[in-house]
């Protein structure tokens, strides 16, 4: 719980969490971009977006520290790879990338009574959180892109982005769950 909310952490520990979050997000984003030709509808919309899952996972685990790491990584990625020189899109999109999962987490904690320690996550709860995060991120990004003239069909792009975010989120969350299952010691059962 201490790492999750940053309370009681030293500034260097917080900086380390933010840096590791930013590096992890950047690496997965760059790996995902290698498959853009297969999965993208446009430059800003993908049918499978794995970083969406990592964004949610990092924000569920590290809350604001995770969101800050994602924003910083998104700023760097956008400044290096964005083809559109619109700084409002660069900064706005980066803020949305970090704040979208944070808003989704807040909604789930406040409205769906998601345990802040994540100890009671069920498959249904995980799916619900994934849907909420996927839709919030897609709507906020597409509002920005539409406002800046980068999206012609708002509804189609929101739907596609939400689906891509959801698929990426499910792959990452269940991948993490599978890895944890094999890394964590399993309780021994006794035969009688």
Residue frames as qw, qx, qy, qz and C-alpha x, y, z in Angstrom:
[[0.000, 0.887, 0.461, 0.000, 0.00, 0.00, 0.00],
 [0.358, -0.721, 0.093, 0.586, 2.95, 2.33, 0.70],
 [0.319, -0.106, 0.583, 0.740, 4.21, 2.14, -2.91],
 [0.181, 0.595, 0.732, 0.279, 0.70, 2.46, -4.25],
 [0.037, -0.940, -0.334, -0.065, -0.08, 5.89, -2.85],
 [0.485, 0.569, -0.193, 0.636, 3.48, 7.16, -2.34],
 [0.468, -0.814, 0.075, -0.336, 2.80, 8.09, 1.29],
 [0.739, -0.594, 0.306, 0.084, 5.90, 7.72, 3.39],
 [0.852, 0.283, 0.161, 0.409, 8.15, 7.23, 0.40],
 [0.378, -0.559, 0.176, 0.717, 11.33, 9.20, 0.04],
 [0.398, 0.763, -0.107, -0.499, 11.60, 11.56, -2.93],
 [0.057, 0.489, -0.803, -0.336, 14.19, 9.26, -4.50],
 [0.322, 0.150, 0.933, -0.067, 11.83, 6.28, -4.19],
 [0.462, 0.682, 0.384, -0.416, 9.01, 8.25, -5.80],
 [0.263, 0.731, -0.422, -0.468, 11.34, 9.33, -8.60],
 [0.138, -0.259, 0.936, 0.192, 12.39, 5.72, -9.13],
 [0.430, 0.411, 0.778, -0.202, 8.77, 4.55, -9.40],
 [0.411, 0.789, 0.081, -0.449, 8.01, 7.35, -11.88],
 [0.113, 0.640, -0.651, -0.391, 11.16, 6.59, -13.92],
 [0.250, -0.065, 0.962, 0.088, 10.52, 2.83, -14.02],
 [0.465, 0.580, 0.586, -0.321, 6.91, 3.45, -14.99],
 [0.342, 0.799, -0.173, -0.464, 8.00, 5.78, -17.78],
 [0.007, -0.476, 0.823, 0.308, 10.61, 3.33, -19.08],
 [0.369, 0.164, 0.913, -0.065, 8.21, 0.37, -19.00],
 [0.471, 0.699, 0.385, -0.375, 5.52, 2.34, -20.83],
 [0.233, 0.756, -0.410, -0.454, 7.99, 3.62, -23.43],
 [0.155, -0.290, 0.918, 0.222, 9.35, 0.14, -24.13],
 [0.407, 0.365, 0.831, -0.107, 5.90, -1.39, -24.58],
 [0.390, 0.785, 0.143, -0.459, 4.74, 1.56, -26.70],
 [0.149, 0.660, -0.601, -0.425, 7.73, 1.21, -29.02],
 [0.237, -0.059, 0.963, 0.111, 7.23, -2.57, -29.25],
 [0.431, 0.564, 0.640, -0.294, 3.54, -2.10, -30.00],
 [0.307, 0.777, -0.128, -0.535, 4.38, 0.46, -32.70],
 [0.122, -0.349, 0.841, 0.395, 6.29, -2.26, -34.58],
 [0.209, 0.311, 0.922, 0.096, 2.89, -3.86, -35.27],
 [0.243, 0.510, 0.205, -0.799, 1.05, -0.66, -36.20],
 [0.280, 0.253, -0.618, -0.689, 0.86, -1.65, -39.86],
 [0.227, -0.179, -0.950, -0.116, -1.16, -4.71, -38.85],
 [0.197, -0.518, -0.766, 0.327, -3.42, -3.15, -36.22],
 [0.051, -0.384, -0.165, 0.907, -3.88, 0.57, -36.97],
 [0.338, 0.751, 0.567, 0.018, -6.92, 2.24, -38.45],
 [0.253, 0.919, -0.024, 0.301, -5.15, 5.63, -38.48],
 [0.401, 0.479, -0.488, 0.610, -2.07, 7.24, -36.91],
 [0.235, -0.369, 0.471, -0.766, -4.03, 7.73, -33.70],
 [0.807, -0.090, 0.226, -0.538, -6.26, 4.63, -33.59],
 [0.215, 0.349, -0.908, -0.085, -5.24, 0.99, -33.26],
 [0.802, -0.191, -0.387, -0.412, -7.28, -2.21, -33.05],
 [0.856, -0.334, -0.300, 0.255, -4.80, -3.61, -30.49],
 [0.122, 0.791, -0.282, 0.529, -3.05, -1.15, -28.18],
 [0.763, -0.191, -0.535, 0.310, -1.05, -3.00, -25.53],
 [0.249, 0.212, -0.366, 0.871, 0.21, 0.18, -23.80],
 [0.495, -0.469, -0.138, -0.718, -3.38, 0.85, -22.71],
 [0.858, -0.340, -0.383, -0.032, -3.22, -2.24, -20.51],
 [0.629, 0.006, -0.372, 0.683, 0.09, -1.23, -19.05],
 [0.070, -0.436, 0.076, -0.894, -1.23, 2.28, -18.37],
 [0.696, -0.492, -0.187, -0.488, -4.10, 0.86, -16.37],
 [0.867, -0.195, -0.381, 0.255, -1.90, -1.66, -14.55],
 [0.466, 0.191, -0.296, 0.812, 0.65, 1.02, -13.61],
 [0.260, -0.445, 0.049, -0.855, -2.05, 3.42, -12.38],
 [0.812, -0.420, -0.307, -0.264, -3.81, 0.66, -10.43],
 [0.821, -0.140, -0.345, 0.433, -0.50, -0.18, -8.76],
 [0.490, -0.091, -0.172, 0.850, 1.13, 3.23, -8.35],
 [0.034, 0.841, 0.483, -0.243, -1.80, 5.67, -8.68],
 [0.152, 0.972, -0.022, -0.180, -0.51, 9.24, -9.22],
 [0.357, -0.615, 0.595, 0.375, 3.13, 8.16, -9.50],
 [0.549, 0.192, 0.755, 0.302, 2.15, 5.78, -12.31],
 [0.355, 0.850, 0.388, -0.006, 0.14, 8.50, -14.03],
 [0.082, -0.909, 0.266, 0.311, 3.08, 10.92, -13.86],
 [0.467, -0.324, 0.725, 0.389, 5.41, 8.31, -15.35],
 [0.507, 0.485, 0.682, 0.207, 2.96, 7.69, -18.20],
 [0.201, 0.958, 0.150, -0.143, 2.57, 11.42, -18.91],
 [0.221, -0.772, 0.470, 0.366, 6.35, 11.90, -19.00],
 [0.507, -0.051, 0.786, 0.351, 6.84, 8.86, -21.25],
 [0.440, 0.692, 0.567, 0.073, 4.04, 10.02, -23.54],
 [0.063, 0.953, -0.084, -0.283, 5.57, 13.49, -23.79],
 [0.315, -0.548, 0.661, 0.405, 8.91, 11.98, -24.77],
 [0.506, 0.228, 0.795, 0.245, 7.38, 9.50, -27.24],
 [0.352, 0.839, 0.412, -0.059, 5.22, 12.19, -28.85],
 [0.026, -0.906, 0.246, 0.345, 8.10, 14.64, -29.12],
 [0.343, -0.409, 0.755, 0.382, 10.24, 11.98, -30.82],
 [0.267, 0.132, 0.901, 0.316, 7.73, 10.24, -33.09],
 [0.326, 0.693, 0.515, -0.386, 4.70, 12.47, -33.61],
 [0.434, 0.291, 0.512, 0.682, 4.28, 13.49, -37.22],
 [0.048, -0.854, -0.376, -0.356, 1.90, 16.34, -36.37],
 [0.412, 0.221, -0.338, 0.817, 3.81, 19.33, -34.94],
 [0.402, -0.671, -0.204, -0.588, 0.78, 20.51, -32.92],
 [0.203, 0.264, -0.710, 0.620, 2.12, 20.99, -29.40],
 [0.574, -0.194, 0.253, -0.754, -1.40, 21.15, -28.01],
 [0.917, 0.052, -0.290, -0.268, -2.00, 17.60, -29.27],
 [0.578, 0.313, -0.654, 0.376, 1.38, 16.48, -27.94],
 [0.043, -0.234, 0.614, -0.753, 0.82, 17.85, -24.42],
 [0.672, -0.086, 0.120, -0.726, -2.94, 17.20, -24.32],
 [0.866, 0.117, -0.441, -0.204, -2.61, 13.64, -25.57],
 [0.452, 0.254, -0.719, 0.463, 0.15, 12.95, -23.05],
 [0.280, -0.200, 0.492, -0.800, -1.92, 14.32, -20.18],
 [0.813, -0.006, -0.095, -0.574, -4.90, 12.23, -21.30],
 [0.722, 0.218, -0.655, 0.041, -2.70, 9.11, -21.41],
 [0.266, 0.126, -0.741, 0.603, -1.85, 9.49, -17.73],
 [0.331, -0.037, 0.379, -0.863, -5.08, 11.02, -16.47],
 [0.687, -0.005, -0.444, -0.575, -7.49, 8.69, -18.32],
 [0.650, -0.089, -0.746, 0.116, -6.54, 5.60, -16.29],
 [0.139, 0.002, -0.581, 0.802, -6.42, 7.72, -13.12],
 [0.491, -0.040, 0.008, -0.870, -9.98, 8.96, -13.75],
 [0.742, -0.045, -0.582, -0.330, -11.11, 5.39, -14.48],
 [0.465, -0.021, -0.762, 0.450, -9.49, 4.18, -11.24],
 [0.128, -0.020, 0.396, -0.909, -11.21, 6.97, -9.27],
 [0.649, -0.052, -0.241, -0.720, -14.60, 6.09, -10.78],
 [0.729, -0.031, -0.680, -0.070, -14.08, 2.42, -9.97],
 [0.313, -0.015, -0.692, 0.650, -12.98, 3.12, -6.39],
 [0.222, 0.037, 0.295, -0.928, -15.74, 5.67, -5.70],
 [0.656, 0.098, -0.135, -0.737, -18.66, 4.19, -7.66],
 [0.826, 0.086, -0.520, -0.197, -17.92, 0.49, -7.99],
 [0.669, -0.659, 0.282, -0.196, -16.28, 0.29, -4.56],
 [0.817, 0.366, -0.367, 0.250, -13.08, -1.17, -5.95],
 [0.742, -0.607, -0.032, 0.281, -10.74, -1.95, -3.08],
 [0.162, 0.944, -0.287, -0.020, -7.88, 0.58, -3.25],
 [0.426, -0.564, 0.703, 0.084, -5.45, -2.18, -2.25],
 [0.582, 0.380, -0.562, -0.449, -6.68, -4.29, -5.21],
 [0.195, -0.239, 0.925, -0.221, -6.98, -7.30, -2.92],
 [0.546, 0.307, 0.689, -0.365, -10.50, -8.15, -4.01],
 [0.347, 0.461, -0.451, -0.681, -10.07, -8.00, -7.80],
 [0.703, 0.190, 0.676, -0.108, -12.26, -10.53, -9.53],
 [0.376, 0.157, 0.676, 0.613, -12.44, -11.36, -13.21],
 [0.090, 0.795, 0.571, 0.182, -15.68, -9.37, -13.47],
 [0.249, -0.893, -0.064, 0.369, -14.19, -6.37, -11.67],
 [0.441, -0.358, 0.485, 0.665, -11.09, -6.49, -13.86],
 [0.298, 0.423, 0.685, 0.513, -13.24, -6.56, -17.01],
 [0.049, -0.904, -0.423, 0.019, -15.35, -3.66, -15.74],
 [0.341, -0.768, 0.152, 0.520, -12.29, -1.55, -14.90],
 [0.435, -0.082, 0.612, 0.655, -10.79, -2.38, -18.31],
 [0.210, 0.660, 0.631, 0.350, -13.97, -1.30, -20.13],
 [0.159, -0.939, -0.235, 0.192, -14.26, 1.96, -18.16],
 [0.404, -0.612, 0.326, 0.596, -10.60, 2.85, -18.72],
 [0.429, 0.147, 0.672, 0.585, -10.74, 1.93, -22.42],
 [0.136, 0.784, 0.552, 0.248, -13.80, 4.07, -23.07],
 [0.247, -0.910, -0.089, 0.320, -12.62, 7.07, -21.04],
 [0.442, -0.438, 0.443, 0.645, -9.24, 7.14, -22.76],
 [0.358, 0.332, 0.687, 0.539, -10.77, 6.72, -26.23],
 [0.039, 0.880, 0.466, 0.088, -13.38, 9.44, -25.73],
 [0.300, -0.857, 0.052, 0.415, -10.90, 11.95, -24.25],
 [0.444, -0.263, 0.545, 0.660, -8.28, 11.31, -26.95],
 [0.289, 0.451, 0.687, 0.491, -10.81, 11.51, -29.77],
 [0.050, -0.931, -0.334, 0.141, -12.35, 14.70, -28.37],
 [0.331, -0.702, 0.281, 0.564, -8.88, 16.23, -28.51],
 [0.390, -0.042, 0.690, 0.609, -8.15, 14.88, -32.00],
 [0.209, 0.700, 0.642, 0.233, -11.54, 16.00, -33.32],
 [0.138, -0.927, -0.158, 0.309, -11.12, 19.46, -31.84],
 [0.278, -0.646, 0.439, 0.559, -7.69, 19.76, -33.49],
 [0.623, 0.595, -0.202, -0.466, -8.97, 18.47, -36.85],
 [0.004, -0.454, 0.883, 0.124, -7.20, 15.09, -36.76],
 [0.270, 0.189, 0.937, -0.114, -10.30, 12.88, -36.69],
 [0.281, -0.039, -0.460, -0.842, -12.96, 12.86, -39.37],
 [0.670, -0.320, -0.529, -0.410, -15.32, 10.25, -37.93],
 [0.259, -0.523, 0.539, -0.607, -15.53, 10.71, -34.16],
 [0.856, -0.171, 0.243, -0.422, -17.82, 7.75, -33.42],
 [0.923, 0.299, -0.239, 0.047, -15.88, 5.27, -35.58],
 [0.422, 0.543, -0.536, 0.489, -12.56, 6.32, -34.07],
 [0.451, -0.468, 0.483, -0.586, -13.86, 6.26, -30.49],
 [0.952, -0.043, 0.102, -0.286, -15.29, 2.77, -31.04],
 [0.831, 0.395, -0.329, 0.210, -12.11, 1.48, -32.68],
 [0.169, 0.582, -0.554, 0.571, -9.84, 3.05, -30.08],
 [0.641, -0.393, 0.384, -0.537, -11.97, 1.76, -27.20],
 [0.990, 0.080, -0.032, -0.108, -11.88, -1.76, -28.67],
 [0.657, 0.508, -0.409, 0.379, -8.11, -1.52, -29.24],
 [0.149, -0.582, 0.518, -0.609, -7.58, -0.22, -25.71],
 [0.826, -0.262, 0.251, -0.431, -9.78, -2.97, -24.28],
 [0.956, 0.221, -0.184, 0.064, -8.04, -5.77, -26.20],
 [0.437, 0.558, -0.481, 0.516, -4.62, -4.41, -25.22],
 [0.394, -0.530, 0.434, -0.613, -5.72, -4.05, -21.61],
 [0.944, -0.141, 0.105, -0.278, -7.05, -7.60, -21.40],
 [0.843, 0.358, -0.319, 0.246, -3.88, -9.03, -22.96],
 [0.227, 0.559, -0.509, 0.614, -1.62, -7.11, -20.54],
 [0.542, -0.457, 0.368, -0.602, -3.71, -7.63, -17.38],
 [0.975, -0.078, 0.081, -0.193, -4.22, -11.34, -17.93],
 [0.724, 0.459, -0.390, 0.338, -0.60, -11.70, -19.03],
 [0.034, -0.574, 0.526, -0.626, 0.47, -10.08, -15.76],
 [0.781, -0.308, 0.264, -0.475, -1.92, -12.32, -13.85],
 [0.969, 0.179, -0.167, 0.014, -0.46, -15.40, -15.55],
 [0.476, 0.534, -0.489, 0.499, 3.12, -14.31, -14.82],
 [0.329, -0.517, 0.470, -0.635, 2.27, -13.64, -11.17],
 [0.934, -0.143, 0.036, -0.326, 0.59, -17.02, -10.92],
 [0.914, 0.219, -0.249, 0.232, 3.82, -18.75, -11.93],
 [0.328, 0.546, -0.430, 0.639, 6.13, -16.44, -9.95],
 [0.464, -0.502, 0.347, -0.642, 4.22, -16.41, -6.68],
 [0.042, 0.128, -0.974, 0.183, 4.50, -19.48, -4.45],
 [0.616, -0.267, -0.463, -0.579, 1.30, -21.48, -4.55],
 [0.571, -0.417, 0.503, -0.497, -0.21, -22.72, -1.28],
 [0.189, 0.193, -0.960, -0.068, 0.52, -26.38, -0.75],
 [0.777, -0.201, -0.103, -0.588, -2.44, -28.67, -0.54],
 [0.224, -0.327, 0.889, -0.230, -2.35, -31.66, 1.71],
 [0.629, -0.038, -0.650, -0.425, -3.84, -34.99, 0.81],
 [0.530, -0.339, 0.551, -0.549, -5.79, -36.78, 3.46]]
